[in-house]
Amino acid sequence: MMTTESNTITYLRVQNAVFYMITLLIAFGMKYHYSRAGSDDLNWILAPTAELVEYISGIPFEYEIGSGYVNHQKRIIIAPACAGVNFLIIAFCMAVFSGVHCFECNRLKFLWMTTSAASAYLLTILVNTLRIILSVYVYDAAIYYGWITPQRVHRLEGVVIYFFFLYLFYRIIIKAIHHYLRRIAHKRRSGINRKLATSDYVRWACAGLIPLFWYGLITLGIPLANAAYSKNGARFVEHSGMVILGCLMVMAAIFLIQLAWQSIGNWLKRFKTE
């Protein structure tokens, strides 16, 4: 009996490892493609982003070969640097690694992986659209002085927006996974709801750490690993500071919001019982 159970666990671990490896290969492939791609090669993500920005903001864009989507009047270019491919890679990897092990059959694992890819792609377009529109208006704001330059504000703004939505994406992922697991537990009447509740508590308490790991791995870990930082060490140090500061700002804001929400909930409960 123990041998059969052990073999099943080993088989599931091998299955998971295969999907993890496929995910990493896809991620490295996208990263390699992005590092060498021009605007023409990235039209699959630049085009829908430009269209959505134009639809929401009313700012028209024209495609220029080799440059991207341009509005000369406002001096805006939606170029490869604005594609958000790094964010797409982060969201895709985080989604797959957070949930693929929760499914027992390869069909569901593959479905989760493809759903993660589609969700990460759509999320990237939406978040990029928001970031670009916000940048247009912030760039013209009278907030710059000395060290506070438009480039630095733009970089910090990008980190805050990307990490905030990555955090929300992770919360949605965990909610969806736990809903699925509870349904399976209910059907089998296996009594694992208590374990899920404990797991749920731990995951919610550490919800910011998983997005922080993936965001830091892609934006800081890979440049450190391939020594890309050596080309401009000062710029990389500044970029690292921006990433850390932006992520801490988001985590602190979410913590304060959750704390306030919990305090309001407790107050309402006491108010009802009085």
N, C-alpha and C positions, 0 to 999 in steps of 0.2 A: 504493500500500500504506500509506504513512505517512498519507495523507489519510483513508483508511478507518478506520485505527486512531484517528486524532485525532477523527474524527466520533463514533466509538463512545464514546470517553472523555468527550467533551462531552455526549453523550446521557445517559450514566450519571450525570454530575454534575448535569445538569438533573433527572433522576429523583430523585436524592438530595435536591436542594434542595426539590423539591415535598414530599417526606415530612418534611423538616425544618420547612418552613413549616406543614404541617398539625399537626405535633407542637406547635410554638410556639403556634399558634392554640388548640389544645385546652388547653394549659397556661394561657394567658392567660384563656381562658374559665372554667376551673376556679378560677383565682385571683380573677377578678371575681365569680363565683358565691359563693365562700367569704367574700369581704369583705362581702357583703350578706346572707348566709344566716343563718337562725336554726336552732334545733335541729330543727324540723319539716322544713326543707329539707335537712338533713344526716343524716336518718334512714337513708339508704342506707349510711352508714359508721358512724354511732353505734350503730345497732341490733346489727349483728354483733359490734362491739367489746364492747358491754355484755354480750351473751350469752356471749361467750368469757370475759370477765372473771368473770362469775357462775359459769360452768361450772368454771373452774380454781380460783378462790378460794373458792367457796361463798358469796360475798356477794351477796344478792339485790338486784335493782334494779327500780324501778318507773318507768315513763315518765310524765313530767309535761310537758304541752304548754307550750311556751315556755321550758322550762328544760333538759330532757334526761333522762337516766337517773339516778335519785336513790336513795341509801340514806340515810335520815334518821338512823338509829342511829349510823352511822359518819361521818356528815356528808360523804358523797362525792357529787359530781355529775360525771357524764360529759357535759360540755357541748360546744358548738361549739369552744371553745378546745382541747378534748382530741381533736378529730376527726382531727388529723394530716394534713389536706389538703395543707399545704405539703410535708410529707415525701412524700406521694403524688406531687405534681407533680415534686419533685426526682428521685425514683426513676424515674418514667416518662420524663422528659426524658433523664436519664443513660443509661437502657437503650437508647432509640431512637437517640440520637446516637452511642452507642458501637458499634452493630452494623448499622444499616440500610444503610450503605454497603458492607457485606461481601457483600450479596446482589445478584445480577445482574438478576433479573426482578421486576416489580412485585408479583406474587403473593406471593413470598417476603418482599419488603419490607413489604407490608401485613400478612402473617402475623406478622412480627417485631414490628411496631408494636402489633398487637392483643395479642400474647403479653406484650409489655412492659407494656401497660396492665393486663392481668389479674394479672401477677406483682407489679407495684407495688401494686395494690389489696390483694392477699392479704398481701403483706409489711407494708403499713401497718397492717392489722388486727392481725397477729401482734405487731408491734413496739409498737403502741399498747397492746395488752393487757398485755404485759410491763411497759411503763413505768407503767401505771396500778396494777398489782398491787404493783410495787416501791414506788411512791409511797405507797401505803396504809401499808406497814410502816415506811418511812423517816420518814414524817411523825410517827409516834409515838415515834421513837427519841430518846434523850437526847443529841443531838449539837449542839444549837443554843445559840449564845452570841454576843451582840453583833451583829457584821456578818453572822454566819452564821445566816440566818433560814430558815424552812421554804420560803419563796417562792424564795429564791436557790438553795437546794439542789435544789429541784424543777426549776428552770430548767436548772441545770448537769447534773443527772441526765438530763434530756430530751435535751440536746445530745449527751452521751456515748453514750446508748443509740441515738439516731437515727443519729449519724455512724458508730458502730461497725457497725451493721447495713447502712448504706449502703455502707460499705467492703466488707463480706462480699458484698453483692449485686453489687457491681462485679466482684469476683474471680470469682464464679460466671458472670457475663455473659461475661467475657473467656475463661474456660475453655470455655464453650459455643461461643462464636464460633470459637475456634481449633480446637476439635474438628471443627466443621463445615468449616472451611477446609482442614484436613488431609485430611478425607474427599474433598473435591472435588479437591484436588491429587493424591491417590492415584488417583482414578478417571481423571483426565486425564493422569496421569504427567507433570505439567508441571514437576516439579522445583522447586517453590517452598518446599519444606520448610525449606531453609536460611534463606530470607528470613523465614519464619514463626518460626523459632527465634530469629532476631535480634530480630524484632518482639516476640516473647514475652518475651525478656529485658528489653527496654526497658520494656514495659508493666508487667511485674511489679515492676521497680525503681521505677517511678513510680506504682504502683497507688493510692497514697493521694492523689495530686494531682488526679485526675479527680473523685472524690467530693468533695474539698475545694472544687474550683472550683464544682461545682453546688450544694453546700450553702451556700457563701458567696454565690453569685449570688442565690439565692432568699431567703435569710434576711437578708442584709445589702445586697446590690446593689440589689434592687428598692425597699426602703424609702429608700435613698439617692437612687435615680433619681426617685421620685415625691415626694420631700421629706416622706415620712411621719414621718421622724425629728424634724421641726421642731415637732411637737405636744408632744414631751417629749424634749428633747435629752439630758438626764442619763440617763434610762431607756434610751435607745437606745445610749448609750456603754457603759453597764453591760451591756446585752444583747450588744453586740458583743464586749466582753471575755469574757463567758461563752462565746460561740460559739467564739472563737479559743482560749481556754483548754481547752474541752472537746475540740475537734478535735485540738489538740496533745497532750493527754493520751492520746487514743485512738491517734494515730499513734506516739507514743513507746512505748506499751504493746505495740503490734503489732510494732514494730521490735525491742524487747527479746525478745519471744516468738520471733520469727523467728531472731534472733541465737542465742538459747539452743538452739532446735531444730536449727539448722545446726551448732552446736558439738557437740551430742549426736550428730548424724549423722556428723560427721567423726571423733569419738572412737570410735564403733562401727565405722567402716570401718577405722581404725587397729588396733582391738582384734582384728578378724577376720583382718587380714593378719599379725599378730604370731604 
